[in-house]
């Protein structure tokens, strides 16, 4: 039996009517490894709440039926193509699949994170220090897997949304390090996993960009403050993510304007 645990939760933001984030967690058929998948649908694309779910379900089918690590050249493209079949079956336009995707997969010795679009990935080391990283698209439009199989929209995105991508990392001290890269250079990293060694890491947390929308009253809550609260939740089992939102946030008087989805893997 697996000694790891995966948990997730998603909820609508204060400024939204429908939640367009979706999270799914599970155990691989071998019973020894877990996974979690997080998606954030585009608020300006019709039926993106359904599209985010279709993307996550397609990703789940893909990772369960293939060995890790995933093929970096084809994984996001295959997942989107599978989601398009599902969208066609229920009569939805392919634009509903405009959604980010973050996948965390446990192997015997590692946690592998595959990411396309924005969102935050945080981790906790076994000495209880922690850090995080995320990408921000200056154009305001994330690079969705949906563009990989639609050449017309892909070309339009690359020409019209060609602003830089800001890569932010932090070791948890509150100090952030920023680096700007071109969209072309970001595209070269798609499908290449972030690798965490389980001997050094006991927690990996995937979050949609709604984690950046927390506030107390009218005052924004800094991202490191939110992550520190999430990382420090104990015990990290059961409805861990839901407890953060329903008890910890209430205690601090925090609200989030954007939809928020969170998925995590905890390694014993």
N, C-alpha and C positions, 0 to 999 in steps of 0.2 A: 504494500500500500504506500501511496505517496505520503511524504512527510511535509510537503508544501501545501499551501492553501491559497486559493484565488478568490477574490471578492470584488464586487463592483456595485455601482449605483448611479443613477442618472435622474435629473430633475429639472423642471422648467425654471427659467430665470424670471426675475421680477418684471422685466420689460417684454417678455414673450407671452404669447397665448398658448402656443403648442411647443412642446419640447422636441427639438431637432437633434438632440444628442442620444446616443444609444450605446449600451455597454453589455457585454456578454462574457461570462467566465465559465470554465469547465475543466474537466479532467480528460486527458487523452485515454484512448481505449486500453492502453497498457496498464492503466491504473497507477502509474508511477510518476506522471508529470502533469502539470497544470498549464493553463493558458488564460489570457484575458485579452479582449479586443474592445477598442474604444473608437467611436466615430462621431463626427460633428457635421451635421448637414448644413448646407448653405442657406442662410435665411432668405435670400432673394430668389431661390429656385423653388418652384412649386412642388409640393409633396416631398420635400427633402427629409421630413421626419420618417417617411416610409423608406425613402432611398437610403438613409443611414442604416436602417435595420437590414435592408437587403444587402448592403455592402458588408455588414458584420456577419450576416448569415453565410454569405458566399465565402468570406474569409475563414469562417469556422470550418466549413466543408473542406476548403483547400488545405488548411493546416492539419486537419485530422487525417486526411488521406495521403499526406506526403511526409517524407522524413525531413527532419531539421538538419542543417539549416535550409531555409527556403531558397529557391533560385532567385538571385537578386535581379536578373534580367527580365524575368517574366511574371513574378508573383503578383504584383499590383495589377498588371495588365490582365492576367488570367482571372483574378478576383472580380475585376470590373466587368469583364466579358460575361462571367457567370451571373453577376447581378443584373446585367442587361437582359438576359434571358428571362429572369424572374419578373423584371419590370414589364417586359413585353407581354408576359402571360396575364398580367392584371391590367393591361392597357395604360400604363404610365409612360410619360415622356422620359427619355433617357436623361434629361437634365435633372430629374429628381435624384440622380445618383451623384450630384455635386456634393461630395462629402469627404472630409479628411478620414484617415485611417491610421490607427496605431495598434500594433499587434505585439504582445509579449508572449514568448514561448519558453517553457522550461526544458532544458536538456539535462543529461546526467550531471554536468558540471557547470552549466552556464544558464543565464537568462538572456535571450536574444530579443531585441526590440527592433521592429521594422516600422518605419514611420514615413508617411507622405502627407504633407500639409502642415498646418500649425498645430499647437498643443504642447504640453509640457511633460517631460519625463524626469521623474525624481528618483533618487536611490538612497538607501541607507546602508552604510558600512557596518560591519559587525562590531566596531568599536563605538557605534552610535553617532559618528559623524555622518554628514549627509551632503548631498549636492543635487543639482538639477540642470537641465538644459532645455532650451526651446528655440523655435524658429519664428521669426516675425516677418511677414511679407509686407514691405513698405507700401506696396500698391494697395494693400488691404484685401487682396484676393489670393487666397492660398492656392497652391498647385495641387489640384485634385487628381486622384487616379483616373477619374472619368475622362480627363483630357488625353490620356495615353492611347485611347482607341477611337478618338474622334479627331481626325487630322485637321478638319476645318477649324474647330474650336481650339485645338491645340496651337495651331499657327497663330490664330487671333490672340490667344492668351500670351504667347511668347512675344508678340510684337506690341501689344497694347499694355501689358502688365509686366514690362521688362525691368521694373525697379529692383533694387538690391534686396537680398534676404539677410536679415540681421540674425546672426547666431549668438545666442547668449548662454553662457555657462556660469555656474557658481559652485563654490565648495561648501555652501551653507553658512558662510560667515556673514552674509548679507551683501558682500561685495560681488558685483557682477562684472563679467568680462564680455565685451561685445566685439564681434567681428562681422564686417559686411562682405558678402560674397555676391557674385552675379547670379542671376537666375540660371544661367547656363551651367555654372559650377555646381549650384545646388542640384540640378537635374542629374549630374553625374553621381551623386550620392544616393539617389533613390534606390531602394532595395538592399543597400548595404547595411547590415544590422549594427546597432549599438550592442556591444558585448559586455556583459557583467559576469564576473566569476563568482560562483556561489560560495567559494571559500572566503571571499572578502565581503560579499554583499548579502544581506538577509531580507531586503525589501526593495522592490521596484514598483513605482506607482506611475500610471499613465493618466493624464488629465487633459480634457479639452481646454480650449482657451478661456472658457468660462471661469477658470481658476483665477484669472487676472481681473475679474469683474467684481470681486468682493469689496464691500464697503461697510462702514459703520456709520449709520446716518448718512450724511453727505460726504464723509471722508473716506477715500479709498484705503483699503488695507493692502499693504505692500505684499507682493508675491512671496518673498522669503518668510514673512510672518505666517501666511496661510499654510505654506508647505511645512514649516516647522510644527504647526499644530497637527497637520495630517500625519506627518512622520511620527509624531510623539503619541498618537492614539494607542491605547493599550487596553486589553490584549488585541492584537491584530488578527482576530478570528471572528467567525460569526458575521453579523451584519455590521462589520467595521465601518465601511464607507457610509452607510446610512446613519450610524451613530455620530459620525463626524458632523453631518449636515443637520441632524435633528437635535443633537444635544450640545455638542461643542460650539457650533455656530450660534445657537440660541443663548448659550452662556455668555458669549462675547458680544452679542448683539449684532452679528454679521448677517448681511444679505448679499446675494449675488444677482446682478442685473441680467447677465447672460445665462443661457442654459449651461448646466455643469454636469459633466460625466466623468467618472473616476473608476479606474480598474487597477487592481494591485495583485502582486504575487508576493507571498511571504514564505521564506525558506527557513525551515527549522535549523 
